[in-house]
Amino acid sequence: MIGVKKIAHATYETPDLDQQIEYYTDILGLTLVSREKDAAYLASTLDHHSVVLRKGEHGKCVRLGFQIGPDDDLDAFEKQTAAHGIKTQRKKDPEPSVSDMVTFDDPKGTVMEVFKRGEFSHRKFPTKGIVPHKLGHVAFFVKDPKKTTDFYCNVLGFRVSDWMGDFFSFLRCGTDHHTINLMRDEHDRHFHTAFELRDWGHMLTACDTLSLNGYKLLWGPGRHGIGHNLFTYHRAPNGLITELFAQLDQMNEALGYFEPRPWHRDHPQRPKVWTPDPSASNYWGIMPTDEMHK
């Protein structure tokens, strides 16, 4: 099976394009690399873009871009996807730095964009704002997490890292503990978008940067039980939630366990179904505010 290897970018509709561009550049520290009338492309490093913003009535995540490996065949991936009864589309030169792309919808209506990366941009880290390492993962509320989890595993080649009960799945496409999160809710909608920071010190300066610019934390800092990462959450100007995280678990695929860390409770730490108790959400004890689920 040809599976995706990396989350490359996420595309958001937003009512105030200029305000959201300012947030991503001045606060988060991404680089605006291309601007069109109703669209903007923003980069962290290496890739041409990791976030795409498009003018829309409401803030929402509408597309996710994933890379397959450099030696994988995009034609074969499209045939593999179509064999599941999924309608695909092929797009040539759909956006900067992408020459050929297969698109299709996931069960909740988010468009999947699968492609092979061309030349790297070789972009250096900027010096303004928080400056995360990369786009880490995107989380969604979904009406049927089991069905949507099966789609990501069977069609895109994701693996399950953990479940919380039967209502919250954590899926990986590389060594990172999760790239996609799916949590049960009455409606399909965006939950949060997460960017990776270096370490605890980087998170400290990130929180100061947010505070100095008028952004308040919704939850955190803390350490999740599932994935074991340090975390904070805040709300972007378009109303969507951003997570900043560090120290996420890394999977040793050959041996089937996560690389040992001193804060693990299991030795070794393997994929499992977690009991839905407070420690699964935050080892440090503070639970999320009601606003986290609005």
C-alpha positions in Angstrom: 0.0 0.0 0.0 1.2 3.5 -0.8 0.6 5.6 2.3 1.1 9.3 2.9 4.4 10.2 4.6 3.9 13.7 5.9 1.3 16.4 6.5 2.4 19.2 4.1 -0.1 22.0 4.6 -3.6 22.9 5.7 -6.0 25.3 4.0 -8.4 27.6 5.9 -11.1 29.8 4.8 -11.2 33.1 6.9 -13.4 36.2 6.7 -10.6 38.7 7.3 -7.6 37.6 5.2 -5.3 40.5 6.2 -5.9 40.0 9.9 -5.2 36.3 9.7 -2.0 36.9 7.6 -0.9 39.3 10.3 -1.5 36.7 13.0 0.5 34.0 11.2 3.4 36.3 10.3 3.7 38.7 13.3 2.6 36.3 16.1 3.3 32.8 15.0 6.3 33.8 12.9 5.5 32.1 9.6 6.7 33.7 6.3 4.3 35.1 3.7 5.7 33.6 0.5 2.9 34.3 -2.0 -0.2 36.5 -2.1 -3.1 36.5 -4.5 -6.3 38.5 -4.4 -8.2 36.1 -2.2 -5.4 33.7 -1.1 -2.1 33.6 0.8 0.6 31.0 1.2 2.7 30.9 4.4 5.8 28.9 5.1 7.7 27.7 8.2 10.8 26.3 6.6 11.9 24.0 3.7 8.5 23.6 2.0 7.0 26.4 0.0 4.0 26.6 2.3 2.5 24.9 5.3 -0.6 27.1 5.6 -2.9 28.4 2.9 -5.5 31.1 3.6 -8.4 31.7 1.4 -11.2 34.3 1.7 -14.4 32.8 3.1 -17.4 33.6 5.1 -16.4 31.7 8.2 -13.2 30.4 9.8 -12.8 26.7 8.9 -10.4 24.1 7.7 -11.3 23.0 4.2 -8.3 21.1 2.8 -5.4 19.1 4.0 -2.3 18.4 1.9 -0.2 15.3 2.3 3.0 14.1 0.7 3.7 10.7 -0.6 7.3 9.4 -0.8 9.7 10.6 -3.6 9.8 7.1 -5.1 6.0 6.5 -4.8 3.8 6.5 -7.9 1.0 9.1 -7.8 -0.9 7.3 -10.6 -0.8 4.1 -8.5 -2.0 6.0 -5.4 -5.0 7.4 -7.3 -5.9 3.9 -8.6 -5.5 2.5 -5.0 -7.9 5.3 -3.7 -10.4 4.8 -6.5 -10.5 1.1 -5.6 -12.2 2.0 -2.4 -15.1 3.5 -4.4 -13.8 7.1 -3.8 -14.2 9.7 -6.6 -10.9 11.4 -7.3 -9.8 14.4 -9.3 -6.4 15.1 -10.9 -5.1 18.6 -10.9 -2.1 20.0 -12.7 -0.2 22.9 -11.3 -2.9 23.6 -8.7 -0.8 25.8 -6.4 2.8 27.1 -6.1 5.4 24.3 -5.9 2.9 21.5 -6.6 2.8 20.3 -10.2 0.5 17.3 -9.9 -2.1 16.4 -7.3 -4.8 13.9 -6.5 -7.8 15.3 -4.6 -10.8 13.6 -2.9 -13.1 14.1 0.1 -12.8 12.4 3.4 -16.1 11.3 5.2 -16.5 14.7 6.9 -16.1 16.7 3.7 -12.6 17.9 4.1 -10.7 17.8 0.8 -7.6 15.6 0.8 -4.7 16.8 -1.5 -2.1 14.2 -2.1 1.1 14.9 -4.1 4.8 14.5 -4.4 7.0 17.4 -3.3 9.1 19.1 -5.9 12.1 21.2 -5.1 12.6 22.5 -1.6 12.5 26.2 -1.0 15.5 26.0 1.4 13.9 28.8 3.5 15.7 29.8 6.7 13.8 30.2 10.0 12.6 33.8 10.4 13.4 35.9 13.4 10.0 37.5 14.2 7.3 36.0 16.2 7.1 32.5 17.8 8.6 30.6 14.8 7.5 27.0 15.2 9.4 24.1 13.6 6.5 22.9 11.5 2.8 22.2 11.1 2.4 19.3 13.4 -1.2 18.0 13.3 -4.8 19.0 12.7 -7.7 17.8 14.9 -11.4 17.6 14.0 -14.7 16.9 15.7 -16.5 14.2 13.7 -19.8 12.5 14.0 -18.3 9.0 13.5 -14.7 8.7 14.7 -14.5 5.0 13.9 -15.6 5.4 10.3 -13.4 8.5 9.8 -10.4 6.7 11.4 -10.9 3.7 9.1 -10.9 6.0 6.1 -7.5 7.6 7.1 -6.0 4.2 7.8 -7.4 2.3 4.8 -7.1 5.0 2.2 -4.2 7.2 3.3 -2.1 4.6 5.1 -2.3 6.2 8.6 -1.7 4.0 11.7 -3.5 4.3 15.0 -1.3 5.5 17.8 -3.9 5.6 20.6 -7.6 5.9 21.4 -9.2 7.6 24.3 -12.1 5.3 25.0 -14.0 4.8 21.7 -14.5 8.5 20.9 -11.1 10.0 20.3 -8.5 8.6 18.0 -4.8 9.7 17.4 -3.4 8.8 14.0 0.2 9.0 12.6 1.6 8.9 9.1 5.3 9.2 10.2 7.1 8.9 13.5 5.2 11.7 15.2 2.6 10.3 17.6 -0.2 11.9 15.7 -0.8 14.0 12.6 -4.6 13.7 12.6 -6.9 13.7 15.7 -10.6 12.7 15.5 -13.0 13.3 18.4 -16.7 12.5 18.5 -19.2 15.4 18.4 -22.6 16.1 17.0 -21.2 18.1 14.1 -18.2 17.7 11.8 -15.9 20.7 12.3 -12.4 21.9 13.0 -11.1 21.4 16.5 -7.5 22.8 16.5 -4.3 23.1 14.4 -1.0 22.4 16.1 2.5 23.7 15.5 5.6 22.2 17.0 8.0 24.2 19.2 11.5 23.3 20.2 11.2 22.7 23.9 9.8 24.1 27.2 11.9 27.3 26.9 10.4 28.0 23.4 6.9 27.5 24.9 7.7 30.0 27.6 8.7 32.7 25.2 5.7 31.8 23.0 3.3 32.4 25.8 5.0 35.7 26.5 4.7 36.7 22.9 1.0 35.8 22.9 0.4 37.7 26.1 2.2 40.8 24.9 0.0 40.8 21.8 -3.3 40.4 23.6 -3.8 36.6 23.2 -5.0 34.7 26.2 -4.5 30.9 26.7 -7.6 28.7 26.6 -5.8 25.8 28.2 -2.3 25.1 29.4 0.5 24.9 29.8 0.3 21.2 30.6 1.5 17.8 29.5 -1.0 15.5 27.7 -1.1 11.9 28.8 -1.9 10.7 25.3 1.1 11.7 23.1 2.9 13.1 26.3 3.5 16.5 24.7 3.7 19.8 26.4 0.9 22.0 25.2 -0.9 25.4 25.2 -4.0 26.4 23.3 -5.2 29.9 22.2 -7.7 31.2 19.7 -6.6 32.9 16.4 -8.4 36.0 15.1 -10.6 33.9 12.7 -12.0 32.0 15.7 -10.1 28.7 15.2 -8.0 27.2 18.0 -4.2 26.9 17.7 -2.1 24.5 19.8 1.6 25.0 20.4 3.3 21.8 21.5 6.7 20.3 22.2 8.2 16.9 23.2 5.6 14.8 21.3 6.1 11.0 21.5 8.1 9.4 18.6 7.2 5.9 17.4 9.9 3.3 16.8 8.0 1.5 14.0 10.4 -1.4 13.9 9.9 -2.3 17.5 6.3 -1.1 18.0 6.7 1.2 20.9 7.3 5.0 21.5 10.8 6.1 22.3 11.2 6.0 26.1 10.8 9.2 28.0 11.1 9.7 31.8 7.4 11.0 32.0 6.0 7.8 30.5 3.8 5.7 32.9 4.1 2.6 30.8 7.5 1.0 30.1 7.6 0.5 27.1 4.8 2.9 26.0 2.9 1.2 23.3 -0.3 2.1 21.4 -3.3 1.4 23.5 -6.9 2.4 24.4 -6.7 5.0 27.2 -9.3 5.2 30.0 -11.1 8.5 29.6 -9.8 10.0 32.9 -8.1 13.4 33.6 -4.6 12.0 33.3 -5.2 11.1 29.7 -5.8 14.8 29.0 -3.3 16.4 31.3 -0.8 14.7 33.6 -0.5 18.0 35.5 -4.2 18.1 36.4 -5.8 21.2 34.9 -8.7 20.3 32.7 -9.8 22.3 29.5 -12.1 25.2 29.8 -15.6 25.0 28.2 -14.4 27.4 25.5 -12.1 24.7 24.2 -15.2 22.8 22.8 -17.1 25.7 21.4 
